[in-house]
Amino acid sequence: MSKTKTTFFCQNCGAQSGKWIGKCPSCDEWNTYVEEVVHKESKNDRLLLFSAAKHPKNEGNKSILLQDVGLHDFPRIAVPGKELTRVLGGGIVPGSLVLFGGEPGIGKSTLMLQLALRLKNLKVLYVSGEESEQQIKMRAERIGITTANCFILQETNTQNIFKQISEISPQLVVIDSIQTLHTSYIDSSPGSVSQVRECAAEFLRFAKETNTPVFMIGHITKEGSLAGPKVLEHMVDTVLQFEGDRNHIYRLLRATKNRFGNTNEMGIYEMNGEGLREVTNPSEILITNRESATSGVAISATMEGNRPMLIETQALVSSAAYGLPQRSSTGFDLRRLSMLLAVLEKRCGFKLGAKDVFINIAGGIRVEDPGIDLALVCAILSSNEDLPIPQTTCFAAEVGLTGEIRPVNRIEQRISEAQKLGFEKIFISSFNLKGLNLKGLHIEIVAVSKMEEAFSKLFE
């Protein structure tokens, strides 16, 4: 006979306690413990619902020597489209569990439905716990992709889902979303820590034992992190984050965790009336076409994973009208902006402490590459002195605390991307000249070592 008991779970990190605690000892958050009913089933209660994973005898695994382990080369499943293929590391790995998160309305369900419809050679099961079959059909007609191998299931109970899986034997499963599912073995409500963790564990066992890839769409919190316990991100193989500003049409796909590829890769999509369209050359859309040079604008050659991009940095410097200077940054770390302003004032003598400084990265993207520093400080000084920077000039260098111009990685790819887009001059660190092959380059390389040297050569 089954037993029922209650326990307390932290809604932030998933820690468990037998009694209510005001402050969680694991994540140090206050008032996050919620009481949930946990149903403990007997050993014979739980049945394995997918036949491919049945084992007549569970004798456990035996330890073996590392040199005796055989490597099996599982071919990846080809994904239509270069952006998702790049972010996943070359395609879908059989038996992998992928968690796909993003803000409401950002396009998560649209991208997953496009993936399910474009895999015409695979049998795909799209499980929806939020939308009806009619809503999914309307979205599919708007996308304009038809296939005969995509099955739609509107269900939230995992036991019923696995029954359908055993009947149709899909080669790819998409769950929309993991927070709406619930299992009969846990008595708490859907979306709770215990339900999300147990449902994810069931699909993890299914993916590994049947070698079937599973994509799970997840909600995010108001802070931007994935909702549910932190253990959910540790369980999955890949965590994809879909980002973007609702005021812009571009969406960014990043891999914050990937056991089968690089975590620094990024894919760019454009949202339109027919779904999400891949952007193959992001440098052309992230640079504004201006008829004349404008002060406060600088172009930077940055890297996102293995992809070089040229982005536009905009700065506005004006006198503080209300006494207290403002510092505002969109798409760039505000603390790093404060550091760069301190370097400008301490090392270079520019008095910006009594002025408002506003920074914007064009296109609605967020940049973490330190190679954007030199372009940013040049844009700030251009706005402060009202001196425009030539439109054919770009920058690729980091600024140190002593005012030195530090080198950046993959400088050859940055220079090649700038030359391809028609730029005539690029400012780099003099330390990047070591080992740099200048043959075949038709762009002027300006090597600088100090910020004063960069300003004198730029505004001479």
C-alpha positions in Angstrom: 0.0 0.0 0.0 1.3 3.4 -1.0 2.3 6.0 1.6 1.7 9.7 1.5 3.8 12.3 3.1 4.4 16.1 2.9 7.7 17.8 2.6 8.9 21.4 1.9 10.8 22.4 -1.3 12.6 25.6 -2.1 11.0 27.1 -5.1 14.3 28.7 -6.2 16.9 25.9 -6.0 14.8 22.8 -5.3 16.3 22.0 -1.9 14.2 19.8 0.4 13.5 20.1 4.1 11.3 18.2 6.5 10.0 21.5 8.0 9.4 25.0 6.9 12.6 27.2 6.9 12.6 31.0 6.5 15.9 31.2 4.7 17.1 28.5 2.4 20.5 27.2 3.4 21.4 26.3 -0.2 20.6 29.5 -2.1 20.2 32.0 0.8 16.8 33.1 -0.5 14.0 34.1 2.0 10.5 32.7 2.1 10.9 30.3 -0.8 9.9 27.0 1.0 6.5 25.6 0.0 4.8 22.5 1.4 4.1 19.8 -1.2 2.5 16.4 -1.0 4.8 13.6 -2.2 3.4 10.2 -3.0 5.7 7.3 -2.3 4.7 4.4 -4.5 5.7 0.8 -3.8 8.2 -1.0 -6.0 5.5 -2.7 -8.1 3.5 0.5 -8.6 5.6 2.1 -11.3 5.5 0.4 -14.7 7.9 1.3 -17.5 5.6 2.6 -20.2 8.0 2.6 -23.2 8.7 -0.9 -24.4 12.1 -0.2 -25.8 13.5 0.5 -22.4 12.3 -2.7 -20.7 15.0 -4.8 -19.0 14.1 -8.3 -17.7 16.8 -8.1 -15.0 18.2 -5.1 -13.4 21.5 -6.3 -12.0 23.2 -2.9 -12.1 26.4 -1.8 -13.8 29.9 -3.1 -13.3 33.1 -1.1 -13.1 35.5 -1.4 -16.0 38.9 0.1 -16.9 38.9 3.3 -18.8 41.0 1.9 -21.6 38.4 -0.8 -22.1 35.6 1.6 -22.7 34.5 1.5 -26.4 33.6 4.7 -28.2 30.5 4.5 -30.3 30.3 7.2 -33.0 26.6 8.1 -33.1 25.9 10.2 -36.2 24.1 13.5 -35.4 20.7 14.2 -36.7 20.9 16.9 -39.4 18.9 20.0 -38.6 17.6 22.2 -41.4 19.1 25.6 -41.1 22.6 26.7 -40.2 21.7 28.8 -37.1 20.3 26.0 -34.9 22.9 23.5 -36.2 25.7 25.9 -35.2 24.3 26.5 -31.7 23.7 22.7 -31.1 27.3 22.0 -32.1 26.6 20.3 -35.5 23.2 18.8 -35.1 21.0 16.9 -32.7 22.7 14.1 -30.7 20.6 10.9 -30.4 19.5 10.4 -26.8 20.1 14.0 -25.8 17.8 16.1 -23.6 17.6 19.8 -24.6 16.0 22.5 -22.4 14.8 25.5 -24.4 13.9 28.7 -22.4 12.8 32.2 -23.2 10.4 35.0 -22.4 6.7 34.6 -23.1 5.9 35.5 -26.7 9.5 35.5 -27.8 9.0 32.7 -30.3 9.9 29.4 -28.5 6.9 27.4 -29.7 7.2 28.8 -33.2 10.9 27.8 -33.5 10.2 24.3 -32.1 7.2 23.8 -34.4 9.3 24.9 -37.4 11.9 22.3 -36.4 9.3 19.6 -36.1 7.8 20.4 -39.5 11.1 20.6 -41.3 12.4 17.2 -40.2 10.5 15.5 -43.0 12.5 12.2 -42.7 11.9 11.8 -39.0 8.7 10.9 -37.1 8.2 13.7 -34.6 5.8 13.9 -31.7 4.9 17.5 -30.6 3.3 17.4 -27.1 1.5 20.6 -26.2 0.2 21.3 -22.7 -0.6 25.0 -23.3 -2.2 25.1 -26.8 -4.9 23.2 -28.5 -4.5 21.2 -31.8 -6.4 24.0 -33.6 -4.0 26.7 -32.4 -1.0 24.6 -33.5 -2.7 23.9 -36.9 -3.2 27.7 -37.4 0.5 28.4 -36.6 1.6 25.6 -38.9 -0.5 27.1 -41.8 1.0 30.5 -41.1 4.5 29.1 -41.2 3.6 27.4 -44.5 5.4 24.1 -43.9 3.6 20.8 -44.4 4.8 17.3 -43.5 3.2 13.9 -42.9 5.5 12.8 -40.1 4.6 15.3 -37.4 2.1 14.1 -34.7 0.3 16.5 -32.3 -0.7 15.5 -28.8 -2.5 17.7 -26.4 -1.8 16.1 -23.0 -0.3 17.0 -19.6 -0.1 13.6 -17.9 3.3 12.0 -18.5 1.9 8.5 -18.2 -0.5 9.1 -21.1 2.3 10.7 -23.0 4.5 7.6 -22.7 1.5 5.5 -23.8 1.3 7.5 -27.0 5.1 7.3 -27.4 5.0 3.5 -27.2 2.3 3.4 -29.9 3.8 5.6 -32.5 7.6 5.2 -31.6 8.7 8.8 -32.5 12.3 9.6 -33.4 12.1 13.1 -31.8 9.9 14.4 -29.0 9.1 18.1 -28.3 7.5 19.0 -25.0 5.7 22.4 -24.7 6.2 23.0 -21.9 7.8 21.1 -19.0 6.0 23.3 -16.4 2.6 22.2 -17.6 3.2 18.5 -17.2 2.5 16.4 -14.2 3.0 12.8 -13.2 0.7 10.6 -11.2 3.4 9.6 -8.8 3.6 13.1 -7.3 0.5 14.6 -5.7 1.6 18.3 -5.9 0.3 20.7 -8.6 1.9 21.1 -12.0 4.7 23.6 -12.1 5.9 22.8 -8.6 9.5 21.9 -7.9 8.8 18.2 -7.3 6.6 17.9 -10.4 9.1 19.7 -12.7 12.0 17.6 -11.4 10.2 14.3 -11.6 8.7 14.9 -15.1 12.2 15.9 -16.3 13.7 12.8 -14.8 11.2 10.6 -16.6 12.0 12.1 -19.9 15.7 11.9 -19.1 15.4 8.2 -18.5 13.3 7.8 -21.7 15.9 9.7 -23.8 18.9 7.8 -22.5 17.3 4.3 -22.6 15.7 4.6 -26.0 18.3 6.9 -27.7 15.5 9.3 -28.6 16.3 13.1 -28.5 13.9 15.2 -26.5 13.4 19.0 -26.6 11.7 20.6 -23.6 10.4 24.2 -23.6 10.7 25.9 -20.2 9.4 29.1 -18.7 11.7 31.8 -17.2 11.3 33.9 -14.1 11.1 37.7 -14.0 14.9 37.7 -13.3 15.5 36.0 -16.7 16.6 32.6 -15.3 14.9 29.3 -16.1 11.9 28.6 -13.9 12.0 25.5 -11.6 14.8 24.0 -9.6 18.4 24.6 -10.6 18.8 20.8 -10.7 16.8 20.9 -13.9 19.7 22.6 -15.8 22.1 20.1 -14.3 20.0 17.1 -15.6 19.7 18.1 -19.2 22.5 17.9 -21.8 22.0 21.3 -23.5 20.4 24.5 -22.3 19.3 26.9 -25.1 18.2 30.5 -24.3 16.0 32.5 -26.7 16.6 36.2 -26.2 15.4 39.4 -27.9 13.7 42.7 -27.4 10.0 42.8 -28.3 10.6 46.2 -29.8 13.0 44.7 -32.3 12.4 41.9 -34.9 15.6 40.0 -34.2 15.9 37.1 -31.9 19.1 35.6 -30.5 19.6 31.9 -29.7 22.4 31.1 -27.3 23.7 27.9 -25.7 24.4 28.5 -22.0 25.3 24.8 -21.6 26.2 22.2 -24.2 27.8 18.8 -23.5 28.3 18.2 -27.2 29.5 21.6 -28.5 30.7 25.1 -27.8 28.7 27.2 -25.4 29.7 30.5 -27.0 27.8 30.1 -30.3 24.9 32.3 -31.2 22.2 32.1 -33.8 20.2 35.1 -35.1 16.6 34.9 -36.3 14.2 37.5 -37.7 10.6 37.4 -36.6 8.0 38.1 -39.3 4.5 37.1 -40.2 5.5 33.7 -41.5 7.6 32.6 -38.5 11.3 32.9 -37.8 13.7 33.5 -40.6 17.4 32.8 -40.3 19.8 35.8 -40.6 22.9 34.5 -42.4 24.9 37.8 -42.3 24.2 39.6 -39.1 26.8 42.3 -39.7 24.8 43.9 -42.4 21.6 44.2 -40.3 23.5 45.4 -37.1 25.1 48.4 -38.9 22.9 51.4 -39.7 23.2 52.8 -43.2 23.8 56.6 -42.7 24.0 59.2 -45.4 26.5 61.3 -43.4 28.9 60.7 -40.5 27.3 61.3 -37.0 29.1 61.9 -33.8 28.8 59.3 -31.1 28.7 56.2 -33.4 31.5 53.7 -33.7 31.7 50.2 -35.3 33.2 47.3 -33.4 34.4 43.9 -34.7 33.2 41.4 -32.1 33.1 37.6 -31.8 30.2 35.4 -30.8 31.6 32.0 -30.5 33.3 31.3 -33.8 31.3 33.9 -35.7 32.7 37.4 -36.4 30.2 40.2 -36.4 30.4 44.0 -36.8 28.0 45.9 -34.5 27.2 49.5 -34.1 27.8 51.2 -30.7 26.0 54.4 -30.0 26.9 56.9 -27.3 25.3 60.2 -26.1 27.1 62.5 -23.7 25.4 65.6 -22.4 25.5 67.9 -19.4 23.6 66.7 -16.4 20.4 68.7 -16.2 19.3 67.6 -12.8 22.6 67.7 -10.8 23.1 63.9 -10.5 24.7 62.5 -13.6 22.9 59.5 -15.2 24.6 56.3 -16.5 22.4 54.2 -18.8 23.4 51.2 -20.9 21.4 49.0 -23.3 23.0 45.8 -24.5 26.2 46.5 -22.5 27.3 45.8 -18.9 26.7 49.0 -16.9 29.5 48.2 -14.4 32.0 47.9 -17.2 30.8 51.2 -18.6 31.5 52.8 -15.2 34.9 51.3 -15.3 35.7 52.7 -18.8 34.4 56.1 -17.8 36.8 56.0 -14.7 39.7 55.1 -17.0 38.9 58.0 -19.3 38.9 60.5 -16.5 41.8 59.1 -14.5 44.2 58.1 -17.3 43.3 60.4 -20.1 42.0 63.5 -18.3 38.5 63.7 -19.8 36.1 65.2 -17.3 32.9 63.2 -17.7 31.9 63.0 -14.0 29.4 65.8 -14.3 27.8 64.6 -17.6 25.1 62.1 -18.5 26.3 59.1 -20.5 23.9 56.9 -22.5 25.1 53.8 -24.3 23.1 51.7 -26.8 24.1 48.6 -28.8 22.2 48.8 -32.1 19.9 45.9 -33.1 18.7 45.0 -29.6 21.5 42.5 -28.9 23.6 42.1 -25.8 27.4 42.0 -26.1 29.8 40.6 -23.6 33.0 40.6 -25.7 35.7 42.9 -24.2 36.9 43.6 -27.7 34.1 46.3 -27.9 35.8 48.5 -25.3 37.8 50.7 -27.7 34.8 51.3 -30.0 32.8 52.3 -26.9 35.3 54.8 -25.5 35.8 56.3 -29.0 32.0 56.7 -29.4 31.8 58.4 -26.0 34.6 60.9 -26.8 33.1 61.4 -30.3 29.8 62.5 -28.7 31.5 64.5 -26.0 33.6 66.5 -28.5 31.0 66.4 -31.3 33.5 64.9 -33.7 32.2 62.2 -36.0 34.2 59.0 -36.6 34.7 58.1 -40.3 32.1 55.6 -41.4 34.8 53.4 -43.0 36.7 52.9 -39.6 36.1 50.1 -37.1 37.7 48.9 -33.9 38.7 45.7 -32.2 40.6 46.0 -28.9 40.1 45.8 -25.2 40.9 48.7 -22.7 42.7 48.0 -19.5 42.6 49.8 -16.2 45.9 51.6 -16.9 44.7 52.9 -20.2 46.6 50.4 -22.3 45.0 48.8 -25.4 45.0 45.1 -24.8 44.8 42.4 -27.6 41.8 40.3 -28.4 41.4 36.8 -29.7 40.7 35.7 -33.3 41.9 39.0 -34.7 42.3 37.6 -38.2 38.6 36.8 -38.4 37.6 40.2 -37.2 39.8 41.9 -39.7 38.6 39.7 -42.5 34.9 40.4 -41.6 35.6 44.2 -41.6 37.3 44.0 -45.0 34.5 41.9 -46.4 32.0 44.7 -45.5 34.0 47.4 -47.1 35.8 49.0 -44.2 39.0 50.8 -45.0 40.7 51.1 -41.6 40.6 49.1 -38.4 42.2 50.0 -35.0 43.7 47.0 -33.1 46.2 46.5 -30.3 49.9 46.6 -31.2 50.3 43.3 -29.3 48.0 41.7 -31.9 50.6 42.3 -34.6 52.7 39.4 -33.4 52.1 36.5 -35.7 49.5 38.4 -37.8 49.7 37.6 -41.5 49.1 40.8 -43.4 49.3 39.3 -46.9 46.1 39.6 -48.9 44.6 42.3 -46.7 43.3 45.4 -48.4 42.4 47.2 -45.2 44.6 49.6 -43.3 45.8 48.2 -39.9 46.3 50.9 -37.2 48.1 49.4 -34.3 47.9 51.4 -31.0 49.1 50.6 -27.5 47.7 53.5 -25.4 44.3 55.3 -25.5 46.0 58.7 -26.1 47.6 57.2 -29.2 44.3 55.9 -30.5 42.6 59.3 -30.0 45.4 61.2 -31.7 45.4 58.9 -34.7 41.6 58.9 -34.9 40.9 62.6 -34.6 44.0 63.9 -36.2 
